[in-house]
Amino acid sequence: MVFEQSCRQCAVRGTALCAALPDADLLGLAGHGTHRRLARGETLVRAGDMAMPCANIQRGLMKICQTNPAGQEVIVGLLWPGDFVGAPFLGPAEAGHDIVALTPVTLCQFPARVMERVLTDNPAMEHALLARTMAELARARARLGSLARATALARVAGFLVETAQRSGAGDGETIAAIDLPLSRGEMADLLGLTIETVSRQMSKLKQAGVIGLPGGRRVVIQDPDALAEAAEDLI
């Protein structure tokens, strides 16, 4: 019944970590899961916490952030629907970052010991977690390289491309509309720019006909090819 009511209706059944489990094995995991809802701005994990929850993000967006010595928040990454939160097999270890809801968030959360047992018993799921971890490491390295080598325009364009891809907007070849998950100030933090620079680059893309800015955080990608090309611009 748990599987019928929850897992079959899960919006990220095909993209979350547990997609690697066949239905029969998923039923056992689902019996230990609990749904958790976070309001915008609510914190799931605080830096220094010793117990990191294991969870799949079903709906909403979260930010991974830390506080620098000056007391300012620095955003170092985003978590999207289908992403996994947790650090199974590490045992007691301090969390290095805060994880905070950017929007209302729904999670499917599991006890760490249960997740560890399921991963051990299901090599396909364990391999899927390793693949996700390596992919995230590659994205983090690429982001660091971008901050060092990419122009301000490329950083902003790259963020728009990634947002469109992660939000499932369009196919990368046609006009698509996206809602930015971050404010201009938060984008500036993530991209290593100032708010003014982010705004200038957005205006430049708009004037070139690459994007439209109808208002708020809405962005219409009018020329996907030109946006992708702009994301490759190096210093």
Backbone torsions as a table, in degrees:
resi	resn	phi	psi	omega
1	MET	NA	-40.9	178.8
2	VAL	-59.2	-44.2	-179.4
3	PHE	-63.7	-44.8	-178.5
4	GLU	-60.5	-42.1	-173.9
5	GLN	-83.6	-25.4	-173.0
6	SER	-113.6	-65.5	-171.7
7	CYS	-64.7	-40.1	-179.2
8	ARG	-66.7	-25.9	-178.7
9	GLN	-97.3	0.8	-176.5
10	CYS	-66.1	129.6	-177.2
11	ALA	-68.4	-18.9	-177.4
12	VAL	-117.3	23.4	-178.4
13	ARG	-54.5	-36.8	-176.6
14	GLY	-87.0	-9.9	-175.7
15	THR	-121.3	-16.7	-179.7
16	ALA	-74.4	169.7	-178.7
17	LEU	-57.1	-38.2	-176.8
18	CYS	-72.5	-0.3	174.0
19	ALA	-62.4	-21.7	179.7
20	ALA	-74.3	-12.2	-178.9
21	LEU	-91.0	135.9	170.3
22	PRO	-68.8	160.9	-175.6
23	ASP	-54.8	-39.8	-176.6
24	ALA	-62.8	-39.9	179.9
25	ASP	-78.1	-31.5	-179.6
26	LEU	-64.8	-31.5	-179.3
27	LEU	-58.7	-41.7	179.6
28	GLY	-65.8	-39.5	178.8
29	LEU	-68.5	-41.9	-177.3
30	ALA	-60.0	-30.4	-179.9
31	GLY	-64.7	-17.9	179.4
32	HIS	-103.9	-1.9	-176.3
33	GLY	-85.4	151.7	174.2
34	THR	-132.9	141.9	175.8
35	HIS	-83.7	136.2	179.1
36	ARG	-132.1	135.4	179.7
37	ARG	-115.9	135.8	177.9
38	LEU	-119.7	138.1	174.4
39	ALA	-80.0	159.6	175.7
40	ARG	-54.3	129.7	179.6
41	GLY	90.1	-8.5	-179.8
42	GLU	-78.4	143.1	-175.5
43	THR	-97.5	129.0	175.1
44	LEU	-87.1	-44.2	-178.2
45	VAL	-133.6	137.3	173.6
46	ARG	-110.5	141.9	175.9
47	ALA	-54.7	130.2	-178.5
48	GLY	100.9	-15.4	176.1
49	ASP	-59.6	141.2	-179.0
50	MET	-93.5	-16.7	-178.5
51	ALA	-117.3	106.6	180.0
52	MET	-91.1	121.5	179.9
53	PRO	-69.6	154.8	172.6
54	CYS	-107.0	125.5	-174.9
55	ALA	-158.6	151.7	168.4
56	ASN	-101.3	135.7	175.5
57	ILE	-83.2	117.9	-179.3
58	GLN	-90.3	-43.7	179.4
59	ARG	-142.4	150.0	175.4
60	GLY	94.3	176.9	-177.6
61	LEU	-126.8	147.9	178.3
62	MET	-131.7	155.1	176.8
63	LYS	-115.6	144.9	173.1
64	ILE	-102.8	122.5	-173.3
65	CYS	-144.7	165.7	176.6
66	GLN	-144.4	163.7	179.2
67	THR	-105.2	125.4	-178.7
68	ASN	-80.5	172.3	-177.6
69	PRO	-56.6	-24.2	179.5
70	ALA	-83.5	0.2	179.7
71	GLY	85.1	11.6	-179.5
72	GLN	-96.1	142.2	176.9
73	GLU	-76.6	135.4	177.3
74	VAL	-123.3	121.2	179.0
75	ILE	-86.0	126.5	-177.6
76	VAL	-113.4	-6.2	178.9
77	GLY	-178.3	168.8	179.4
78	LEU	-126.5	152.1	175.0
79	LEU	-121.7	132.2	-173.6
80	TRP	-114.6	167.3	174.3
81	PRO	-54.0	134.0	-177.0
82	GLY	96.8	-16.2	178.9
83	ASP	-75.7	154.8	-179.4
84	PHE	-106.0	136.5	174.9
85	VAL	-113.0	131.2	176.7
86	GLY	145.4	167.8	179.3
87	ALA	-141.6	66.2	-179.5
88	PRO	-63.1	151.1	177.5
89	PHE	76.8	-3.9	179.8
90	LEU	-85.6	-15.4	-178.0
91	GLY	68.9	-163.9	178.8
92	PRO	-62.3	117.3	179.6
93	ALA	-153.6	139.6	-178.5
94	GLU	-68.8	133.2	172.9
95	ALA	-66.6	137.9	-176.8
96	GLY	-90.6	-13.6	-175.8
97	HIS	-141.2	162.0	168.8
98	ASP	-84.0	146.8	172.0
99	ILE	-124.5	116.3	-168.6
100	VAL	-128.0	141.5	179.2
101	ALA	-72.3	124.5	174.2
102	LEU	-84.0	-28.0	178.4
103	THR	-135.9	173.6	169.2
104	PRO	-56.1	133.1	-172.6
105	VAL	-125.2	141.3	170.7
106	THR	-117.5	129.5	-179.7
107	LEU	-119.6	150.9	167.1
108	CYS	-109.7	108.2	-168.3
109	GLN	-109.8	143.6	-178.2
110	PHE	-131.6	149.6	171.9
111	PRO	-61.8	140.6	-177.3
112	ALA	-58.3	-39.9	-177.4
113	ARG	-65.3	-34.4	177.9
114	VAL	-68.9	-44.8	179.2
115	MET	-61.8	-40.5	178.8
116	GLU	-62.9	-41.7	179.8
117	ARG	-65.7	-43.1	-180.0
118	VAL	-64.2	-41.1	178.5
119	LEU	-63.8	-41.0	179.2
120	THR	-64.6	-38.6	-177.8
121	ASP	-81.1	-12.7	-176.7
122	ASN	-130.1	88.4	-177.9
123	PRO	-54.7	-33.6	-179.2
124	ALA	-63.1	-39.7	179.2
125	MET	-71.6	-38.2	177.1
126	GLU	-62.6	-41.5	177.7
127	HIS	-65.7	-37.4	179.0
128	ALA	-63.5	-40.3	177.7
129	LEU	-65.0	-41.5	178.0
130	LEU	-62.5	-42.5	179.8
131	ALA	-63.2	-41.0	178.1
132	ARG	-63.9	-41.9	-179.3
133	THR	-63.5	-43.0	179.8
134	MET	-67.3	-37.4	178.6
135	ALA	-65.7	-40.5	178.7
136	GLU	-66.7	-38.0	176.2
137	LEU	-62.0	-42.5	178.7
138	ALA	-62.8	-40.9	178.9
139	ARG	-65.1	-39.5	179.8
140	ALA	-64.5	-41.4	178.3
141	ARG	-66.0	-40.3	178.2
142	ALA	-63.5	-38.3	179.1
143	ARG	-65.0	-40.6	177.6
144	LEU	-63.5	-42.4	178.0
145	GLY	-64.3	-37.1	178.7
146	SER	-64.2	-42.2	-179.6
147	LEU	-62.7	-28.3	-177.9
148	ALA	-87.6	-29.3	-168.7
149	ARG	-120.9	-19.0	-173.7
150	ALA	-88.8	147.6	174.2
151	THR	-70.2	166.7	177.5
152	ALA	-59.7	-39.6	179.2
153	LEU	-62.5	-42.1	-179.2
154	ALA	-65.8	-36.6	179.6
155	ARG	-64.7	-44.7	179.8
156	VAL	-67.6	-45.5	179.5
157	ALA	-61.7	-41.8	179.4
158	GLY	-62.4	-38.2	178.1
159	PHE	-65.1	-40.2	178.4
160	LEU	-65.2	-40.3	178.3
161	VAL	-63.2	-46.9	-179.2
162	GLU	-63.5	-40.9	179.4
163	THR	-61.9	-42.9	178.9
164	ALA	-63.4	-41.5	-178.9
165	GLN	-66.9	-46.7	-175.7
166	ARG	-72.0	-27.9	-179.8
167	SER	-87.9	-3.7	178.1
168	GLY	72.0	26.5	-178.6
169	ALA	-86.0	113.5	176.1
170	GLY	70.9	-170.0	-178.7
171	ASP	-116.3	13.7	-179.7
172	GLY	82.7	-3.8	-177.3
173	GLU	-123.9	-14.3	-178.2
174	THR	-119.8	167.4	178.9
175	ILE	-60.8	134.3	-179.6
176	ALA	-142.0	150.6	176.9
177	ALA	-112.4	136.4	179.1
178	ILE	-131.8	154.9	171.4
179	ASP	-107.5	119.0	-177.0
180	LEU	-64.1	135.5	-179.3
181	PRO	-79.7	-12.2	-176.3
182	LEU	-123.5	152.6	170.7
183	SER	-73.7	170.1	177.7
184	ARG	-60.4	-38.8	178.9
185	GLY	-64.7	-41.0	178.4
186	GLU	-68.6	-37.4	174.5
187	MET	-60.5	-42.0	179.6
188	ALA	-59.9	-43.4	178.3
189	ASP	-60.2	-47.5	-176.6
190	LEU	-65.6	-36.7	-173.2
191	LEU	-95.6	-1.8	179.7
192	GLY	71.1	36.2	-178.5
193	LEU	-126.4	177.5	172.2
194	THR	-94.8	161.3	177.4
195	ILE	-58.9	-42.1	-178.4
196	GLU	-61.7	-39.8	-180.0
197	THR	-67.2	-42.2	177.1
198	VAL	-59.0	-45.3	-179.3
199	SER	-63.2	-41.1	179.2
200	ARG	-62.9	-42.1	-178.2
201	GLN	-69.9	-36.6	175.5
202	MET	-63.3	-42.1	178.9
203	SER	-65.2	-38.2	178.9
204	LYS	-63.0	-43.1	178.4
205	LEU	-65.4	-35.8	177.9
206	LYS	-66.9	-46.3	-178.8
207	GLN	-63.2	-29.2	179.1
208	ALA	-82.3	-2.1	179.4
209	GLY	78.5	12.6	-179.0
210	VAL	-79.0	-38.5	179.0
211	ILE	-133.1	162.4	170.6
212	GLY	-117.7	148.6	-179.7
213	LEU	-125.1	83.0	-175.4
214	PRO	-71.5	-15.0	179.4
215	GLY	139.8	155.1	-178.3
216	GLY	62.4	-137.4	179.1
217	ARG	-99.2	10.8	-178.0
218	ARG	-75.7	132.9	176.2
219	VAL	-131.2	129.6	175.6
220	VAL	-105.2	118.1	179.2
221	ILE	-85.1	104.5	-173.5
222	GLN	-90.3	-26.6	-179.9
223	ASP	-135.6	84.6	-177.1
224	PRO	-57.4	-37.6	-178.9
225	ASP	-65.6	-43.7	179.4
226	ALA	-66.0	-35.9	178.6
227	LEU	-66.5	-43.3	177.8
228	ALA	-63.0	-39.0	178.0
229	GLU	-65.5	-40.0	178.6
230	ALA	-63.8	-32.1	-178.9
231	ALA	-69.7	-14.2	-178.9
232	GLU	-97.3	2.2	-176.4
233	ASP	-70.0	123.4	-177.9
234	LEU	-108.5	154.8	178.1
235	ILE	-68.2	NA	NA
